[in-house]
Amino acid sequence: MTGGWLAPARPGAVVSLFCLPHAGGSAAAFDRWLAHYPPSVDVRPIRLPGRRERVGEPLITDPVEMTRRLGEALLTTVDRPYALFGHSSGALLAAGTAHWLVEHGARAPELLVVSGMSGRTSGSAEAGERVRAATDARVLATIPEDRELDDPRLRSLVAGVLRADLELGARYRPPPTPLPIAVLALAGERDTVAPPDEVAAWRDRTAAPFRMRVLPGGHDFPYRQAASVAALLIRQPALRDLVG
């Protein structure tokens, strides 16, 4: 089964919020977000290849290819103000896609929201190869222990998606030029994967206004704190006048 990158747009919305999930995640990670935004905001989780609606499509492990394809998918959609949100490795994709859109003369996002990811990340081909060579057990050890993965077929499927996303993140190298886009960085106060002081380093990746907020919770705080994140996003200076 093959689907597109995005679900149909919400009629009447004035701002689009494109969302990219954590490594191994899918658009379903944002299902609970939809109820927390006003009708003026169209929450549009991005459907990545190799999962759910696009499970039959090849996974992408090259960050350059992924950001290019994301950018091309958004080119025909960004005809109104929009923001990009990415959590964990999704933050790298969101930032990379923002760079691609700016470089190709497309409408830039009003706001880039990076969540649960260090701003100091700089990968390499060698780091990606190490992830690719990792065993399924080692790859699966990076997800919460309460995840039910007793079915060998499910374990293999999850490990494949997760390995591809981790490899992509390990290979991602940020462009040398700071973004001309406002950035909001979000961190979980108990996040040991991306502690707040690491997330704060995104300050150096933008030439536009930078803001940071620390929310309660661990690495999964955006999903557990969906209402708080929504309230925070729609109050941001880059969006609040548009949202109304």
N, C-alpha and C positions, 0 to 999 in steps of 0.2 A: 504494500500500500504506500502510495506516494502522495504527500500533501505539500502545501506551500509553507513559506516561512512564517506567515501570519494568518490569524483568523480574520474574518471580515471586520471592517471598522465599525465602531459604534456611531450611528447617525446622530447628528446634533452636537457631538463633542467638539471642543475647540482646541484641546491639547491632547496629544498622544503620549503615552508613557510606555516605551518599549523596554521589555524586561528580559534579562539574560540570567539563567540560573547558575548554581554552583556546579562543580565537576560531578558528572554522573547524573545531574538533574535534568528535568524537562520542563516544558511550559506549565505542566501541572503543578509545579512548585508554587505558582502564583494564583492558584484557583481561589484561595481565601482572600486574596487582595481585592477582588472585584467589588465586593460589597462595601468597601471602606472609602470609595472615591465618589465625588459628586458626578452627575451626568455630564458635566463639562469636560471630564477627564476620561479618555479612552485607554484603559489598561490593556496593553497588547503584548502578552508573553510571546517571545520568539520561539518558534518550533525548530529546533536544531535537527540536523540529519542524524539518522540512526536510532531514533527513539520515538515511541508512541506513533503518531500519525505518519512518521517518516522512517519507521523501523527497518524497512527494506533498503534504505539508501546507505551508501558508504559513509562511515565516520570520517571526520576531517581532523587530522593531527597537525597540519601546518597552519600556524597562526596567520601568516600572510594570506594564504588562500581563504581562510575562514573570514577574516575581516573584509577582504575584498568581496566575497560572496554576500556577507551581511550588508555591506555598503550598497552593493548593486540591488539587493532586495529592498532596501529602504529608499533608494533613489526615487522610485515611482510612488512612494507613500508619503514622503515628508513634504506635503503640500500645505501643511499647517504647522503651527508651533509644536515642538515635541521635546521630550527629555529622554535620556538613555539611563537605565538603571542596570547595574550588574552586581551580583553577589559572588564573593570568593573568586574563582577563576572567571566567572562571568563578568567581573569588574574589568579584567584585562581585555576581554572581548569588547566590552562597551567602550573602553578608552581607545582601543585600536580602531574600532569602527568609526568613532568620532573623528579620529585623525584622518582616516580614509575619506570620509565625507568632506571634511574641510579641504583636503588636498585636491579633491576632484570638483571643487566649486559648487558643491551641493549646499542646500540650506543647512546651517549648523544647528545642533541642538541648543535650546535655551539653557539647558542644565545637564551636566553629567553627574550621576550619582554612583559613587564607588563604595561598595560595602564589603566588609570582612576580607580585605585583601591588602597586603603590605604595599606601600607606595615605593618600596625599594627593590621590588622584583625585577630581575633582569636575567633572562634565561639564555640557553645556548643549545646548539644541536646536540652536543655531548650529553647535556642533562636530559634532553628528550630521549636519546637512545637508552639511557639508564632506566627511564620509566618504561619504555617499550620492552625491555628485557626482563622486567620484574615479573615474578610469579603472580598468579591470580590471588593467592593467599596474601601476599604482601600488598597488592593493590586494594583488596577488599578490607584490609586492616585499617584503611584510612577513613572508613565510614563508621557510623555509630554501631555499637555492639548489639543494640536491640533490634536491628534490621533482620527480618526473617529471610534467611537465604539457604534453607535446607535443601531446596530443589536444585540438583546439579545444573540443570538447564538454565534456571534463573540465575544461579551464581555465575555461570559462564557469560550470560548476556550482560549482567550488571558489570562484571569485571571488564568486559570488552569496551563498554561505553565509558566507564570510569577511567580505564587506562588511556583511551584516546584523549579524553579531556585533560587528564593529568599531563600527558605528553605535550599537548598543545600549550598548556600553561607553562611547562618547563622550558619550552622553546621560545616563548614570547619575549621579545626584546622591545622595550618602549622606544618610540621615535625620539630623536634627540631634541626636537623643538617642542617647547611647552604649548599646550593647547590654548587657543584664544576663547575658551569657553569656561563659564562659571562651573566650579566643582564643589559638590557636597560629598564629604567623606563620612561614612557611618561605621562605627565600631561597637562591638559588644563588650561590656565592661569586664566580662569573665572569659572572653575569647582567647584561648591559648594558641589558636592557629594563626590569627592575625591580631595581636595585641594593639590597643589604641595607639601606642607610640609608633608602631610600624605603619598603621593606617594613616597617621598624621603626615607621613612623608609624601603623600599625594600633593601636598602644598607646593612642592617643587615642580609639579608636572602641569601647572597651569599659569598662564600670564594674566588670567582674569580673576575675579573674586573667588576666594576659597573659604569654605566654612566646614566645620567638623562638629559632629555630635556623637556622644557616647550613650548608648542605650543599655538597659538591663539585659542580661542574658549572655549566653555563650555564642558559639559560631553560627548557630541557626537563628539568631535573634530576629532577622527580618521576617521570618515566617511565623515565629511565635509572637512577635510584636507588630503584626500587620497593621492594626489600627493606629498605633503610635507612629509607625513609619509613614503612613498615609497622611496623618495630620501634620507631620513635620514637612513632608514634601510639598504639600499644597500651600504651605506658609512661606516657602522660600521666595526671596525677592524676585528671582527670575521667572517664577510661575504665578505668584499670587494674584497679580492684576489680570492675568489671562483666565485663571480659574474662576474668579469672581466669588 
